Amino acid sequence: MPNAQDALWFKSQFQPAIDKAIAGTPFSVDMITAFACQETGEIWTALRRQGLPTSRILELCVGDTIDGSASGSGRRAFPKDKAELLQSPQGDGMFAIARQGLVDMAGYIPAYRGAASRPDKFCHGFGIFQLDLQFFKTDPDYFLSRRYADFDVALARCVGELKAALKRIGWQAKTSLSDAEMAGVAIAYNTGRYDAAKGLKQGYFDGRKYYGENYFDFLQLAKSVRFPAAEAAPSREARARLEKAAEPAKKKVRTANKAAKKTANKTPKQTAAKAARPAKKAARPAKKTARPAKQTARPAKKPVRKTAKKSAPLAPSATARRKASKSAAKRA
């Protein structure tokens, strides 16, 4: 039974291809994921948990063995049994592929080993979306060339069948589908028709639930899982906002890268000198603090000098001395 991790794996492997294939349809990735869970979930989930590569998993997605009987019970669509298949053109080649597919798959899935042990048993469902062998009459190459193992081809065929089912039940004009309507299309895909009055209780009954009920449950499982890469692309305006919001972080990274580049290009001596700069810078304020004390002391010296000059008598000039000598001579 597929779980959330299985649904996440499926989306991580195939969502980009699904987005492209369903463009312009009312289908969704969840709807396609639910189909894969419903049709071959018991197979690909077990194979992926065993570590098989995706390409091999797609090759081994076969199932639904033929159970027709001579009494007319069991399968009614072509081919009812091995004999009917062998009677059709290229039927022998198709039987060989259908038989070997069952044997190979049963090597990994124990539940199919009983059927594989019976030589006339073979599969009639092919690919991860299980295209039925009844289409062998109209498109034999799809089966004989094993095109069902190519996901893109199988998906295109599945989407085509879903469109046909949509048209059969008169919903071809719908541009979107509710969960119940998606289940209705799935039922039409499985049975060829859909009765709205019966709701989900339609399609193959496994002894516990109908196809429609199982599909609806898988749809809810698919919707509960979101693959990150599948988020819608942001608008131009949204991208601009995201880029603007990220700019500060980018700037820090650029600054850090520049600093790292400069450091890488410097010699050990230059690096040591740069490391010592903060200590030198921290010492500078102490020198600046000492300067005001010197400046404060200077004004005190200037007044002292001026006072001393004013109070000291000036030496007499030569003329004054001669006059003083003449005056002294006359007095004598």
RAUR-V833071 format. One record per residue. RES is the residue in one letter. BURIAL is 1 if it has 16 or more other ideal C-beta (glycine too) atoms within 10 Angstrom, else 0. Layout:
BEGIN
res = {RES & RES}
burial = {BURIAL & BURIAL}
END
This chain:
BEGIN
res = {M & P & N & A & Q & D & A & L & W & F & K & S & Q & F & Q & P & A & I & D & K & A & I & A & G & T & P & F & S & V & D & M & I & T & A & F & A & C & Q & E & T & G & E & I & W & T & A & L & R & R & Q & G & L & P & T & S & R & I & L & E & L & C & V & G & D & T & I & D & G & S & A & S & G & S & G & R & R & A & F & P & K & D & K & A & E & L & L & Q & S & P & Q & G & D & G & M & F & A & I & A & R & Q & G & L & V & D & M & A & G & Y & I & P & A & Y & R & G & A & A & S & R & P & D & K & F & C & H & G & F & G & I & F & Q & L & D & L & Q & F & F & K & T & D & P & D & Y & F & L & S & R & R & Y & A & D & F & D & V & A & L & A & R & C & V & G & E & L & K & A & A & L & K & R & I & G & W & Q & A & K & T & S & L & S & D & A & E & M & A & G & V & A & I & A & Y & N & T & G & R & Y & D & A & A & K & G & L & K & Q & G & Y & F & D & G & R & K & Y & Y & G & E & N & Y & F & D & F & L & Q & L & A & K & S & V & R & F & P & A & A & E & A & A & P & S & R & E & A & R & A & R & L & E & K & A & A & E & P & A & K & K & K & V & R & T & A & N & K & A & A & K & K & T & A & N & K & T & P & K & Q & T & A & A & K & A & A & R & P & A & K & K & A & A & R & P & A & K & K & T & A & R & P & A & K & Q & T & A & R & P & A & K & K & P & V & R & K & T & A & K & K & S & A & P & L & A & P & S & A & T & A & R & R & K & A & S & K & S & A & A & K & R & A}
burial = {0 & 1 & 0 & 0 & 0 & 1 & 1 & 1 & 1 & 1 & 1 & 0 & 1 & 1 & 1 & 0 & 0 & 1 & 0 & 0 & 1 & 1 & 0 & 0 & 1 & 1 & 1 & 1 & 1 & 1 & 1 & 1 & 1 & 1 & 1 & 1 & 1 & 1 & 1 & 1 & 1 & 0 & 1 & 1 & 1 & 1 & 1 & 1 & 0 & 0 & 0 & 1 & 0 & 0 & 0 & 0 & 1 & 1 & 1 & 1 & 1 & 1 & 1 & 1 & 1 & 1 & 0 & 1 & 0 & 0 & 0 & 0 & 0 & 0 & 1 & 0 & 0 & 1 & 1 & 1 & 1 & 1 & 0 & 0 & 1 & 0 & 0 & 0 & 0 & 0 & 1 & 0 & 0 & 1 & 1 & 0 & 1 & 1 & 1 & 0 & 1 & 1 & 1 & 0 & 1 & 1 & 0 & 1 & 1 & 0 & 0 & 1 & 0 & 0 & 1 & 1 & 0 & 0 & 0 & 0 & 1 & 1 & 1 & 1 & 1 & 1 & 1 & 1 & 1 & 1 & 1 & 0 & 1 & 0 & 1 & 1 & 0 & 0 & 0 & 1 & 0 & 1 & 1 & 0 & 0 & 1 & 1 & 1 & 1 & 0 & 1 & 0 & 0 & 1 & 1 & 0 & 1 & 1 & 1 & 0 & 1 & 1 & 0 & 0 & 1 & 1 & 0 & 0 & 1 & 0 & 1 & 0 & 0 & 0 & 0 & 0 & 1 & 0 & 1 & 0 & 1 & 1 & 1 & 1 & 1 & 1 & 1 & 1 & 1 & 1 & 0 & 0 & 0 & 1 & 0 & 0 & 0 & 0 & 1 & 1 & 0 & 1 & 1 & 0 & 0 & 0 & 0 & 0 & 1 & 1 & 1 & 1 & 1 & 1 & 1 & 1 & 1 & 1 & 1 & 0 & 1 & 1 & 1 & 0 & 1 & 0 & 1 & 0 & 0 & 0 & 0 & 0 & 0 & 0 & 0 & 0 & 0 & 0 & 0 & 0 & 0 & 0 & 0 & 0 & 0 & 0 & 0 & 0 & 0 & 0 & 0 & 0 & 0 & 0 & 0 & 0 & 0 & 0 & 0 & 0 & 0 & 0 & 0 & 0 & 0 & 0 & 0 & 0 & 0 & 0 & 0 & 0 & 0 & 0 & 0 & 0 & 0 & 0 & 0 & 0 & 0 & 0 & 0 & 0 & 0 & 0 & 0 & 0 & 0 & 0 & 0 & 0 & 0 & 0 & 0 & 0 & 0 & 0 & 0 & 0 & 0 & 0 & 0 & 0 & 0 & 0 & 0 & 0 & 0 & 0 & 0 & 0 & 0 & 0 & 0 & 0 & 0 & 0 & 0 & 0 & 0 & 0 & 0 & 0 & 0 & 0 & 0 & 0 & 0 & 0 & 0 & 0}
END
